[in-house]
Amino acid sequence: MSDTLSDAVAATRAEDAAPVGDDAGSASTRTVLTGIVRVDRTSLDSPAQQIYQCIARAIQDGRLVPGTRLPTVRALAADVEVAVNTVAKAFRRLGEAGLVITRGRAGTVVAPLDTAGSRAERAAREYAAAVSELGYDAEAAAKLLAAVFAETASAVGRE
């Protein structure tokens, strides 16, 4: 075959393989992040940075609540039409920022927000564990905490 004929055959095969109808232009799958994550190919930010920013914003504004399971890197990569490693890089950065927790094969979930309430709960759990190890029951631990809290509150003028 001549080069021109080979090119024409290759182009015809590519057109035959292209999706049509509702699937045209996208090999995407629907995920919890569909509509939240978009990659702008003309942006100066890398696709990994854009994915990171979209997910981080959705977590911060409450569209993705703590405990929400994110799609696999493969599913999201298919959804936004980028390489799997691009999504993996964005997920790593989200983990480093404390926005998600990756549990290996169990998946990636939105991390609990680091609010005053969550920090207080964490401190209370640590206190409960410590006083339990010392042999205190719940009632004695609560009395001790109340006394220390009253002392601390009066010292800072909060009564």
N, C-alpha and C positions, 0 to 999 in steps of 0.2 A: 504494500500500500504506500501511496505517496504521503508525505508529511501533512499536506492539506487535508487529505481524506482521513488520515488517522486523527487529526485534530477534530474534524467534524464528527466522527464516530464517538470520540471521547466526550465531546460536548453533548451529543444526543443522549449518551448513557447517563451523564450527570443530571440532565434535565429529567430523565425517566426516574431517577432515584430520588429527586427532590420531593418533599412532602407537598401535598396540595390541600385545598380547602381550609378547614379550621386548623390544620397542623402546619400550614405554610409559614415559613420563616422561623419556626421554633421547634426544637426537639425537647421542649420543657416538660417537666412534671410539676404537679401542684404540690406545694409544701406550705408549712405554716409561715414561711417567709415570702411566699409569692405575693407580689405587690408591695412588699416592704423593701426588698433588696433589688436595686437596679444598678446596672453598670453602664456608665456613659463612656463609650469608646473614645470620645473626643476630649474627655476630662484630662487635666494634667495630673490628677491623682491616679495612682495605680489601681487596677481592679481590686486588689486585696485591700487597699486602703478604703476604697469606696464601700466594699462589703462590710468591713469593720465599722465604718461610720454609720451605715444604714442600720445595722443591728444594734450598735451602741445607742443610737438615738431612739430606736423602738423600745429598748429596755428602759432608758431614762424617762421617756414620756408615758410609759405604762402600756404600750401596745403589746409588749411581750412581758408577761408577768413571771415572777420567780417560779421555777419548777417547770416552765414550758420546755418541752423537749424540742430541740432544733433538729432539722433534717441532717442526714449524713452528709459528709463533704461531697460524696459522689452525687447525691440527689440535688444538692444546692448548686453544684457545678453544672449539672445538666439544666437546671432551671434558669440560671443566668448565663449559660453558655460560656463558661470559662474553664480553665484547667483545674483539675482536682487539687493540685498543689497550691493554687491561688486561694481557694477556699480554706484549705488547711492552714495557710499562713494567716488569714484573717481570724480563724478560730483560735489559733495560738495566741495572737495579740489580744483577743477578747478574754482568753483565760488569764493572761498576764495582767490584764487590767482588773481582774476579779469580777468580770461581768458574766462569765459562764463557767461552768464546772464540767470538765470532760472526764467521763468515767469509762474510758476505753470502749469495749464492745457494748457497754450499757448505754452509750450515747452521750450527747452533750446537752446540758440543760442550763436555763437561765439561773444564775446564782441569786441567792437571797440578797435583797438590797441591804446595804450597810447603813441602816438608819439608827437613830437613837434607840428606838424600840428593839431592834435586832441586837445592838450592842449591849443593851440592858439585859436582854434575855440570855445572851451568851455569858455575861458576868454572873447572872443568877444561877445558871447551870454550873458554872465553875465553882461558885460558892457552895451550892448544894452538894456537889461532888466532894469538895474539900471538907465540909463539916460532917458529911456522912462518914468519910474515912476516919474522922476524929471521934466518931461514936455518937454524935448528936442526932436526935430524932428531929422530925420536921417542926414540932412545936418549940423545942429548945432553940433550934436554928433560927426560927422566925423571931423569937424574943430577942436573941442576940442581934440579929439584923436590925430590928426595930430600934433597939437601944443605940446601936452605932449610928443608924440613920438620923435619929433625933439629935444626937450629939453633933454629927456632921452638919445637919441642916441649921442648927442654932449657931454653929461657928461661922457659917456663910450667910446667915440672916434669912433663911428660907422658911422657917417653921411652917 
